[in-house]
Amino acid sequence: MTQGDTNRNLVAALSYFLGFITGIVILLVEKDDKFIRFHALQSTITFGGLFAVNILIGIIFAPLGIFEILGRFIDTILFIISVIIWLVSMYKAYNLQIFKWPITGKLAENWTR
């Protein structure tokens, strides 16, 4: 993609569409546009991290019997947080805004320089 591409905002928003999967795909395809690469990398780091935390919660709480309920509660909270992050990120990217999430945004910004 070139800098003058009019679909820049759409591609940046789509980097969040399937979480870290579309983030990785867009990172592999887009080599030049720092705006798109930032959003793709932030998507990859954010949703990859949430995915890993979700798996860890399942591994830790599932074998503990009664604590499985606590694991399900935490999993539900993580799901709600993920949906909010997903919607806000897509909205901001589509409107050509660089919105940095506290940890992952700084990492993505440093790695796309």
Sine and cosine of phi, psi and omega as CSV:
sin_phi,cos_phi,sin_psi,cos_psi,sin_omega,cos_omega
0.00,0.00,0.51,-0.86,-0.02,-1.00
-0.97,-0.23,0.24,-0.97,-0.01,-1.00
-0.88,0.48,-0.53,0.84,-0.06,-1.00
-1.00,0.07,0.13,0.99,-0.04,-1.00
-0.90,0.43,0.78,-0.62,-0.04,-1.00
-0.98,0.21,-0.24,0.97,0.00,-1.00
-1.00,-0.08,0.32,0.95,-0.03,-1.00
-0.83,0.55,-0.71,0.71,0.00,-1.00
-0.92,0.39,-0.59,0.81,0.01,-1.00
-0.92,0.39,-0.67,0.74,0.02,-1.00
-0.91,0.42,-0.66,0.75,0.03,-1.00
-0.88,0.47,-0.67,0.74,0.02,-1.00
-0.92,0.38,-0.61,0.79,0.00,-1.00
-0.93,0.38,-0.33,0.94,0.03,-1.00
-0.91,0.41,-0.29,0.96,0.06,-1.00
-0.99,-0.13,-0.19,0.98,-0.19,-0.98
-0.82,0.58,-0.76,0.65,0.04,-1.00
-0.93,-0.37,0.54,0.84,0.05,-1.00
0.92,0.38,-0.69,-0.73,-0.09,-1.00
-0.93,0.36,-0.33,0.94,0.00,-1.00
-0.92,0.40,-0.79,0.61,0.02,-1.00
-0.94,0.34,-0.49,0.87,0.08,-1.00
-0.87,0.49,-0.72,0.70,0.00,-1.00
-0.91,0.41,-0.70,0.71,-0.02,-1.00
-0.86,0.50,-0.73,0.69,-0.02,-1.00
-0.93,0.37,-0.58,0.81,0.09,-1.00
-0.87,0.49,-0.63,0.78,-0.01,-1.00
-0.95,0.31,-0.51,0.86,-0.05,-1.00
-1.00,0.06,-0.70,0.71,-0.08,-1.00
-1.00,0.04,0.85,-0.53,-0.03,-1.00
-0.92,-0.40,-0.32,0.95,-0.17,-0.98
-0.94,-0.34,-0.69,0.72,-0.14,-0.99
-0.97,0.23,0.93,-0.36,-0.05,-1.00
-0.93,0.37,-0.51,0.86,0.03,-1.00
-0.90,0.44,-0.75,0.66,0.01,-1.00
-0.91,0.40,-0.69,0.73,0.00,-1.00
-0.89,0.45,-0.61,0.79,0.05,-1.00
-0.86,0.51,-0.77,0.64,-0.04,-1.00
-0.91,0.41,-0.62,0.79,0.03,-1.00
-0.91,0.42,-0.66,0.75,0.00,-1.00
-0.94,0.34,-0.64,0.77,0.05,-1.00
-0.89,0.45,-0.64,0.77,0.06,-1.00
-0.89,0.46,-0.71,0.70,-0.02,-1.00
-0.88,0.47,-0.73,0.68,-0.04,-1.00
-0.93,0.36,-0.73,0.69,-0.06,-1.00
-0.90,0.43,-0.82,0.58,-0.09,-1.00
-0.98,0.21,-0.46,0.89,0.14,-0.99
-0.91,0.41,-0.66,0.76,0.05,-1.00
-0.91,0.41,-0.69,0.72,0.03,-1.00
-0.90,0.43,-0.60,0.80,0.05,-1.00
-0.89,0.45,-0.71,0.71,0.01,-1.00
-0.90,0.44,-0.67,0.74,0.03,-1.00
-0.89,0.46,-0.65,0.76,0.02,-1.00
-0.88,0.48,-0.68,0.73,0.04,-1.00
-0.91,0.42,-0.69,0.72,0.02,-1.00
-0.87,0.49,-0.65,0.76,0.03,-1.00
-0.89,0.46,-0.67,0.74,0.04,-1.00
-0.89,0.45,-0.66,0.75,0.00,-1.00
-0.93,0.37,-0.64,0.77,-0.07,-1.00
-0.97,0.25,-0.72,0.69,-0.15,-0.99
-1.00,0.00,-0.45,0.89,-0.06,-1.00
-0.86,0.52,-0.71,0.70,-0.05,-1.00
-0.97,0.24,-0.08,1.00,-0.10,-0.99
-1.00,-0.03,0.26,0.97,0.09,-1.00
0.89,0.45,-0.97,-0.24,-0.08,-1.00
-0.89,0.46,-0.45,0.89,0.00,-1.00
-0.97,0.22,-0.10,0.99,0.06,-1.00
-0.88,0.48,-0.53,0.85,0.04,-1.00
-0.90,0.45,-0.67,0.74,0.05,-1.00
-0.89,0.46,-0.66,0.75,0.04,-1.00
-0.88,0.47,-0.66,0.75,0.03,-1.00
-0.91,0.41,-0.63,0.78,0.03,-1.00
-0.89,0.45,-0.73,0.68,0.02,-1.00
-0.89,0.46,-0.64,0.77,0.02,-1.00
-0.88,0.47,-0.65,0.76,0.03,-1.00
-0.91,0.41,-0.68,0.74,0.04,-1.00
-0.89,0.47,-0.70,0.72,0.04,-1.00
-0.88,0.48,-0.62,0.79,0.03,-1.00
-0.89,0.45,-0.71,0.70,0.01,-1.00
-0.89,0.46,-0.70,0.72,0.04,-1.00
-0.88,0.48,-0.67,0.74,0.00,-1.00
-0.88,0.47,-0.67,0.74,0.01,-1.00
-0.90,0.43,-0.67,0.75,0.03,-1.00
-0.89,0.45,-0.72,0.69,0.03,-1.00
-0.87,0.50,-0.68,0.73,-0.01,-1.00
-0.87,0.49,-0.76,0.65,-0.03,-1.00
-0.91,0.41,-0.72,0.69,-0.01,-1.00
-0.89,0.45,-0.69,0.72,-0.03,-1.00
-0.89,0.45,-0.71,0.71,0.02,-1.00
-0.90,0.44,-0.66,0.75,0.01,-1.00
-0.89,0.46,-0.74,0.67,-0.02,-1.00
-0.90,0.43,-0.68,0.73,0.00,-1.00
-0.90,0.43,-0.66,0.75,0.00,-1.00
-0.90,0.43,-0.51,0.86,0.02,-1.00
-1.00,-0.02,0.33,0.95,0.07,-1.00
0.85,0.53,0.59,0.81,0.04,-1.00
-0.95,-0.32,0.63,-0.78,0.12,-0.99
-1.00,-0.08,0.95,-0.30,0.01,-1.00
-0.93,-0.37,0.89,-0.45,-0.06,-1.00
-0.98,-0.19,0.83,-0.55,0.15,-0.99
-0.96,0.28,0.50,-0.86,-0.19,-0.98
-0.72,0.70,-0.80,0.59,-0.06,-1.00
-0.99,-0.13,-0.77,0.64,-0.10,-1.00
-0.93,0.37,-0.52,0.85,0.02,-1.00
-0.90,0.43,-0.66,0.75,0.03,-1.00
-0.92,0.39,-0.66,0.75,0.04,-1.00
-0.89,0.46,-0.73,0.68,-0.01,-1.00
-0.89,0.46,-0.65,0.76,0.01,-1.00
-0.90,0.43,-0.70,0.71,0.01,-1.00
-0.91,0.42,-0.61,0.79,-0.06,-1.00
-0.99,0.16,-0.25,0.97,0.01,-1.00
-0.98,-0.19,0.10,1.00,0.01,-1.00
-0.94,0.34,0.00,0.00,0.00,0.00
